[in-house]
Amino acid sequence: MRLDRTARRGVTALVALVLLGAGVAACGSGGAAGALDDFLTAWKGRDLTKAVFADTAGKPIEAATVNAELTKAAGDLPLGALRMIRTGVVTETGDDAEGAITMDWTLPGGVPWSYDSSVRLTRRGNDGWRVIWEPAVLHKDLGAGDKLALRRVPAARGRIVGAGNTPLVAPRAVVTVTADPARFTETAKLVAVFKKIGVDVGAPVEPVTLRGADFSKIEKELRKLPGLTFSKSTRELAPTRMFARALLGTVDEATADDLAANPGTLARGDQAGHGGLQERYDTRLRGTAALAVEIEHAGGGEPVRLHQTEPVAGVPVRTTIDVRAQTAADAATATEKRPSSLVAVRISDSSVLAVSNGPDGDGDNVALTGQVPPGSTFKMVSALGLLQKKAVTANSVVACPKAKEAGGQVFANAHDMALGDVPFHVDFAQSCNTAFVNLAPKLGADGLHAAAAAVGLGADWDLGVKAFSGQASPAGDPAELAQAAFGQGQTAVSPIAMAAATAAVARGRFVQPKLVLDPAPAEPAADGAALAPDAAGALRTMMREVVTSGTGKALKNVKGKPVYGKTGSAEFDNASPQTHAWFVGWQGDIAFAVLVQNGGAGAETAVPIVHRFLSELSK
């Protein structure tokens, strides 16, 4: 794979400009050795007019001609990175002489290459000694019209692996479908066939690369269309097109921006990571390509390899992603047409098992970096704060009117719900906003912030990949405190922030989620203090009630162990009635958070995704 020559000829182009129009310098003095030294000094100073030259027939030639032919013979190699050093005596035989030199190159990326060469000299009558210019000066095997070519031998890219060192990205069979513009006329039919596997193409049709499994689904139909060709190969791919795509990123041909950001280490035609872990750890994963120097003969034929370094394979990146859990998460979010995200965390060790973004996995990694209101899922945090302050118990009677004023603003329940005077656990299970407005003064800004911090919201996390840990509202006035108590106002979270908070409630202590294990994150957050056992125990019971008789009862009979959780609907635009849908909870050792953007009520759109996820996991 040849390097781009344009950038590497800057130095030689400058030399050529200096030399243009220069005539033949005064003939060499001090014998053949002096003429050779003049040439080497001129080369060091990048001014060949300080030396004198002849062609192989002994006829004088100009320095500018020598420079132009040197540049052509050097080909891909940067002449500005070449040193010529005399390494022995100059032997004179009549009117001919020869001196040994060493050629020291610094190839792109700082790679050294050194070898011995020689320079022939000649004199005619009283004309003095001249350096014979010939391509063999650069290398003994270079002939007229030959040139040096620099090729890259890619290193084996390091794998991104998941739990149990299972490769998440590995070589997989692909088929590239190419339409011959001179013969292919069935564009409409081809577009329709590709749509069957979710691939959109335009007109004219560019080559399309399909996974082997996808190609097999439509192969018979494609082969009926004349003018198509099919070529098989392999590419580094995840198990499916959607599989943790926003988290993993992709590996594609290096762009102009990649080349500009990695001079000397990336070249045109190289592969580079784009997005997610592939981009974050691209230098580690791609390793170091080998460099090979070859002679391209003027008459064609097989190039002759003169030198090659050894490639250094990329180093794997080890993560906690579990293939089974990720596959289940992707299957669950794929069925929702609106953008949705699901994060699953193992409670016992805080390992992130799945990071899914639907419906196709592409785009922003909202599961980790989204910043949206949590809605009523934040009642889990507010309830913890109230219980830890002993402001209420699960059985304390707390009024749930249809609407409630605080700080000059009126807050209402969804669908004008009014429960009257009921135990706090009922308010929680039925997701009564006004009950939390009533309790907001007892919670206070201090209680809100203490509870948020206790479950890790707003802490400085280091997962080895960008993630938003949340931000609790300042709750600086009665109205803001009231709405913050039920997850509105200035509070913002991500799905992973809420999954971690839920895991903290289930576990009884916050432990920062773990995602990238090697290289190990430099500064992970410290473990939190133990949650008050009575408060955490009461909250867990209340979250189970959400599923047995509250807003999450669609999960009551899901296969497996009991499910605990909290639904949420989060307003995000004062000018719009639309809401984001949430559900957070856990089953057994797996905590999870689901967000559906513009999804309406959590019970209507987020809960079905959870049901599909848990059902897939139980298979």
Residue pairs with C-beta under 8 A, 6 or more apart in sequence:
1 151
1 152
1 154
1 267
1 268
1 269
1 270
2 76
2 149
2 150
2 151
2 268
2 269
3 76
3 108
3 150
3 151
3 152
3 267
3 268
4 259
4 267
4 268
5 75
5 76
7 263
8 76
8 77
8 78
8 108
9 71
9 78
10 80
11 46
11 78
11 79
11 80
11 81
12 67
12 70
12 71
12 74
12 78
12 79
12 80
14 46
15 46
15 47
15 48
15 67
15 79
16 64
16 67
16 68
16 71
18 46
18 47
18 49
19 47
19 48
19 49
19 62
19 63
19 64
19 67
20 64
21 64
22 49
22 62
22 63
22 64
23 62
24 52
24 53
24 60
24 61
24 62
24 63
25 49
25 50
25 51
25 52
25 63
26 52
27 52
27 127
27 128
27 129
27 130
28 34
28 35
28 38
28 51
28 52
28 121
28 128
28 129
28 130
28 131
29 35
29 128
30 37
31 90
31 92
31 129
32 90
32 92
32 97
32 99
32 121
32 123
32 129
33 89
33 90
33 99
34 129
35 51
35 52
35 121
35 128
35 129
35 130
35 131
36 86
36 90
36 97
36 99
36 101
36 119
36 121
36 131
37 86
38 50
38 51
38 52
39 48
39 51
39 53
39 119
39 131
40 84
40 85
40 86
40 101
41 50
41 51
42 48
42 49
42 50
42 51
42 63
43 51
43 84
44 83
44 84
46 80
48 63
48 64
48 66
48 67
49 63
51 63
51 131
52 60
52 128
52 129
52 130
52 131
53 60
53 61
53 62
53 63
53 65
53 66
53 130
53 131
53 132
53 133
54 60
54 61
54 122
54 124
54 130
54 131
54 132
54 133
55 61
55 132
55 133
55 134
56 132
56 134
58 122
58 124
58 130
58 132
60 127
60 130
61 133
65 133
66 133
69 133
69 135
70 79
70 133
70 137
70 138
71 79
72 147
73 135
73 138
73 142
73 146
73 147
73 148
74 82
74 138
74 147
74 148
75 147
75 148
75 149
75 150
75 296
76 148
76 149
76 150
77 105
77 107
77 148
77 150
77 293
78 107
78 108
81 105
81 106
81 107
82 103
82 104
82 105
83 103
83 104
83 105
84 101
84 102
84 103
84 104
85 101
85 102
85 104
86 99
86 100
86 101
87 100
87 101
87 102
87 116
88 99
88 100
89 99
90 97
90 98
90 99
90 121
91 97
91 98
91 99
95 122
95 123
95 124
96 120
96 121
96 122
97 120
97 121
97 122
97 129
98 118
98 119
98 120
98 121
99 118
99 119
99 121
100 116
100 117
100 118
101 116
101 117
101 118
101 119
102 114
102 115
102 116
102 117
103 114
103 115
103 116
103 117
103 138
103 139
104 112
104 113
104 114
105 112
105 113
105 114
106 112
106 113
107 113
107 150
107 291
107 293
108 150
108 264
108 267
108 291
109 264
109 265
109 288
109 291
110 264
111 291
111 309
113 293
113 307
115 139
115 306
115 307
117 136
117 137
117 138
117 139
117 140
118 136
118 140
119 131
119 132
119 137
120 131
120 132
120 134
121 129
121 130
121 131
121 132
122 129
122 130
122 132
123 129
123 130
134 144
135 142
135 143
135 144
135 146
136 142
136 143
138 148
139 148
139 295
139 306
141 295
141 304
141 306
142 148
142 295
143 297
143 298
144 298
145 297
145 298
145 299
146 295
146 296
146 297
146 298
147 295
147 296
147 298
148 293
148 294
148 295
148 296
148 306
149 293
149 294
149 295
149 296
149 303
150 291
150 292
150 293
150 294
151 291
151 292
151 293
151 294
152 267
152 269
152 270
152 289
152 290
152 291
152 292
153 289
153 290
153 291
153 292
153 308
153 311
154 270
154 271
154 289
154 290
154 311
155 286
155 287
155 288
155 289
155 290
155 311
155 312
155 313
155 314
156 287
156 311
156 313
156 314
157 236
157 251
157 271
157 285
157 286
157 287
157 314
158 284
158 285
158 286
158 287
158 313
158 314
158 315
158 316
158 317
159 167
159 168
159 169
159 170
159 285
159 316
159 317
160 167
160 168
160 169
160 248
160 277
160 278
160 281
160 285
160 316
160 317
160 319
161 167
161 168
161 316
161 317
161 318
161 319
162 168
162 319
162 320
162 321
162 322
162 323
162 326
163 319
163 320
163 321
163 322
163 323
163 351
163 353
165 318
166 323
168 238
168 239
168 243
168 244
168 248
168 319
168 321
168 323
169 236
169 237
169 238
169 248
169 251
169 278
170 236
170 237
171 234
171 235
171 236
171 237
172 211
172 212
172 234
172 235
172 236
172 237
173 211
173 212
173 232
173 233
173 234
174 209
174 210
174 211
174 212
174 215
174 232
174 233
174 234
174 235
174 237
175 209
175 210
175 212
175 215
175 230
175 231
175 232
175 233
176 207
176 208
176 209
176 210
176 230
176 231
176 233
177 207
177 208
177 209
177 210
177 215
177 222
177 228
177 229
177 230
178 207
178 228
178 229
178 230
178 231
179 187
179 190
179 204
179 205
179 207
179 227
179 228
180 227
180 228
180 229
181 204
182 227
183 226
183 227
184 190
184 205
184 225
184 226
184 227
184 228
185 226
185 227
186 225
186 226
186 227
187 203
187 204
187 205
189 225
190 201
190 205
190 222
190 225
190 228
191 200
191 201
191 203
191 205
193 218
193 221
193 222
193 225
194 200
194 201
194 208
194 218
196 217
196 218
197 210
197 214
197 217
197 218
198 360
199 208
199 210
199 214
201 208
209 235
211 237
211 240
211 241
214 241
215 222
215 230
222 228
222 230
223 230
235 251
236 251
238 244
238 245
238 248
239 323
239 327
240 327
240 330
241 360
241 361
242 330
242 334
242 356
242 358
242 360
242 361
243 326
243 327
243 330
243 361
244 321
244 326
244 330
244 354
244 355
244 356
244 361
245 276
245 357
245 360
245 361
245 362
246 275
246 276
246 355
246 357
246 361
246 362
246 363
246 364
246 365
246 366
246 367
247 276
247 277
247 321
247 355
247 365
247 367
247 368
247 465
248 276
248 277
248 278
249 273
249 274
249 275
249 276
249 277
249 278
249 279
249 280
250 273
250 274
250 275
250 276
250 278
251 271
251 272
251 273
251 274
251 278
252 271
252 272
252 274
253 269
253 270
253 271
253 272
254 262
254 266
254 267
254 268
254 269
254 270
254 271
254 272
255 272
255 274
258 266
258 270
258 272
259 266
259 267
259 268
262 272
265 283
265 288
266 272
267 289
270 286
270 289
271 286
272 279
272 282
272 286
273 279
273 280
273 281
273 282
273 285
273 286
276 365
276 465
277 317
277 319
277 465
277 516
278 285
280 464
280 465
280 466
281 317
281 519
284 314
284 315
284 317
284 519
285 314
285 315
285 316
285 317
286 314
287 311
287 312
287 313
287 314
287 315
288 311
288 312
289 311
290 308
290 309
290 310
290 311
291 307
291 308
291 309
292 305
292 307
292 308
292 309
293 305
293 306
293 307
293 308
294 303
294 304
294 305
294 306
295 303
295 304
295 306
296 303
297 303
297 304
316 518
317 516
317 518
317 519
318 516
318 517
318 518
319 352
319 515
319 516
319 517
320 346
320 351
320 352
320 353
320 514
320 515
320 517
321 352
321 353
321 354
321 355
321 515
322 351
322 353
322 354
324 617
325 344
325 353
325 354
325 590
325 617
326 353
326 354
326 355
326 356
327 616
328 354
328 613
328 616
328 617
329 342
329 344
329 354
329 355
329 356
329 613
330 354
330 356
330 358
330 361
331 612
331 613
331 616
332 342
332 356
332 358
332 609
332 610
332 612
332 613
332 616
333 340
333 341
333 342
333 356
333 357
333 358
333 359
333 609
334 358
334 359
334 360
335 358
335 359
335 609
335 612
336 358
336 359
336 596
336 599
336 605
336 608
336 609
337 359
338 359
338 596
338 597
338 598
338 599
338 605
339 357
339 358
339 359
339 363
339 366
339 596
339 597
339 598
340 357
340 358
340 359
340 594
340 595
340 596
340 597
340 599
340 605
340 606
340 609
341 356
341 357
341 358
341 366
341 367
341 370
341 495
341 594
341 595
342 354
342 355
342 356
342 358
342 367
342 495
342 592
342 593
342 594
342 595
342 609
342 613
343 352
343 354
343 355
343 356
343 367
343 368
343 495
343 496
343 499
343 592
343 593
344 352
344 353
344 354
344 499
344 590
344 591
344 592
344 613
345 351
345 352
345 353
345 496
345 499
345 500
345 502
345 503
345 513
345 590
345 591
345 592
346 353
346 589
346 590
346 591
347 503
347 506
347 507
347 586
347 589
347 590
347 591
348 507
348 589
349 511
349 514
350 500
350 503
350 511
350 512
350 513
350 514
351 513
351 514
351 515
352 463
352 496
352 513
352 514
352 515
353 590
355 365
355 367
355 368
355 496
355 515
356 367
357 363
357 364
357 365
357 366
357 367
364 370
365 466
366 494
366 495
366 595
366 597
367 494
367 495
367 496
367 595
368 463
368 465
368 466
368 467
368 468
368 494
368 495
368 496
369 466
369 467
369 468
369 494
370 468
370 494
370 495
370 595
371 468
371 471
371 492
371 493
371 494
372 492
372 493
372 494
372 570
372 572
372 580
372 595
372 597
373 487
373 488
373 489
373 491
373 492
373 493
373 570
373 571
373 572
373 580
374 487
374 491
374 492
374 493
374 498
374 568
374 570
374 582
375 486
375 487
375 488
375 568
375 569
375 570
375 571
375 579
375 580
375 582
375 602
376 431
376 433
376 486
376 487
376 566
376 567
376 568
376 569
376 570
376 582
376 602
377 487
377 498
377 566
377 567
377 568
377 582
377 583
377 584
377 593
377 602
378 484
378 486
378 487
378 491
378 493
378 568
379 428
379 431
379 436
379 485
379 486
379 487
379 566
379 568
380 501
380 502
380 505
380 539
380 543
380 566
380 584
381 448
381 451
381 452
381 455
381 457
381 501
382 436
382 439
382 443
382 448
382 451
382 484
382 485
382 486
382 487
383 424
383 428
383 539
383 542
384 451
384 454
384 455
384 505
384 531
384 535
384 536
384 539
385 443
385 447
385 448
385 450
385 451
385 452
386 392
386 439
386 442
386 443
386 447
387 393
387 394
387 532
387 534
387 535
387 538
387 539
388 447
388 450
388 451
388 454
388 531
388 532
388 535
389 442
389 443
389 447
391 439
391 442
391 443
391 447
392 398
392 424
392 439
392 442
393 424
393 538
394 423
394 424
394 425
394 538
394 541
394 542
395 423
395 424
395 425
396 423
396 424
397 421
397 422
397 423
397 424
398 421
398 422
398 423
398 424
398 427
398 435
398 438
398 439
399 420
399 421
399 434
399 435
399 438
400 413
400 417
400 418
400 419
400 420
400 421
400 422
400 426
400 427
400 430
400 432
400 434
400 435
401 418
401 420
401 434
402 412
402 413
402 416
402 417
402 418
402 434
403 410
403 411
403 412
403 413
403 434
404 410
404 411
404 412
404 433
404 434
404 437
404 438
404 482
405 411
406 437
406 440
406 478
406 479
406 481
406 482
407 477
407 478
407 479
407 480
407 481
407 482
408 479
409 479
409 482
409 483
411 433
411 434
411 437
411 482
411 483
411 486
412 433
412 434
413 432
413 433
413 434
414 431
414 433
414 569
414 601
417 430
417 432
419 426
419 427
419 430
419 432
419 435
424 435
424 542
425 538
425 541
425 542
425 545
427 435
427 436
428 435
428 542
428 545
428 546
428 550
428 566
429 542
429 545
429 546
429 549
429 550
429 551
430 550
430 551
431 546
431 550
431 551
431 566
431 567
431 568
433 486
436 482
436 485
436 486
437 482
437 483
437 485
437 486
439 485
440 478
440 481
440 482
440 484
440 485
441 478
441 481
443 481
443 485
444 475
444 481
445 474
445 475
445 476
445 481
448 472
448 473
448 475
448 481
448 484
448 485
449 472
449 475
452 458
452 470
452 472
453 459
453 472
453 528
454 504
454 510
454 528
454 529
454 531
455 500
455 501
455 504
455 505
455 510
455 528
455 531
456 469
456 470
456 497
456 500
456 501
456 504
456 510
456 512
456 525
456 528
457 469
457 470
457 471
457 472
457 493
457 497
457 501
458 469
458 470
458 471
458 472
459 469
459 510
459 512
459 525
460 469
460 523
460 525
461 467
461 469
461 512
461 513
461 524
461 525
462 512
462 521
462 522
462 523
462 524
462 525
463 512
463 513
463 514
463 515
463 516
463 521
463 524
464 515
464 516
464 517
464 519
464 520
464 521
465 515
465 516
467 494
467 496
467 497
467 513
467 515
468 492
468 493
468 494
468 496
468 497
469 494
469 497
469 500
469 525
470 491
470 492
470 493
470 494
470 497
470 498
470 501
471 490
471 491
471 492
471 493
472 484
472 491
473 480
473 481
473 483
473 484
473 489
473 490
473 491
474 480
474 490
475 481
475 484
475 489
480 489
480 490
483 489
484 490
484 491
487 568
487 570
488 570
488 571
493 501
495 593
495 594
495 595
496 513
496 593
497 593
498 582
498 584
498 593
499 513
499 584
499 591
499 592
499 593
500 510
500 512
500 513
500 591
501 510
501 584
502 565
502 584
502 585
502 586
502 591
502 592
502 593
503 511
503 513
503 586
503 591
504 510
504 511
504 528
504 531
505 531
505 536
505 539
505 540
505 543
506 540
506 564
506 586
506 591
508 530
508 531
508 533
508 536
509 527
509 528
509 529
509 530
509 531
510 527
510 528
511 527
511 528
512 524
512 525
512 526
512 527
514 524
540 564
543 564
543 565
543 566
543 585
544 562
544 563
544 564
546 552
546 553
546 564
546 565
546 566
546 567
546 585
547 553
547 555
547 556
547 562
547 563
547 564
547 565
547 585
548 556
550 567
551 567
551 602
551 603
552 563
552 565
552 566
552 567
552 583
552 585
552 602
552 603
552 607
554 603
554 607
554 608
554 611
555 563
555 565
555 585
555 607
555 610
555 611
555 614
556 563
558 587
558 611
558 614
558 615
558 618
559 614
559 615
559 618
560 587
560 588
560 614
560 617
560 618
561 587
561 588
562 587
563 585
563 586
563 587
563 610
563 614
564 585
564 586
564 587
565 583
565 584
565 585
565 586
565 610
566 583
566 584
566 585
567 582
567 583
567 601
567 602
567 603
567 606
567 607
568 581
568 582
568 583
568 584
568 602
568 606
569 579
569 580
569 581
569 582
569 600
569 601
569 602
570 579
570 580
570 581
570 582
571 579
572 578
572 579
572 580
578 598
578 600
579 598
579 599
579 600
579 601
580 595
580 596
580 597
580 598
580 599
581 595
581 596
581 599
581 600
581 601
581 602
581 604
581 605
581 606
582 593
582 594
582 595
582 596
582 602
582 606
583 593
583 594
583 602
583 603
583 606
583 607
583 609
583 610
584 591
584 592
584 593
584 594
585 591
585 592
585 610
586 592
587 614
590 617
592 610
592 613
594 606
594 609
594 610
594 613
595 606
596 605
596 606
596 609
599 605
599 606
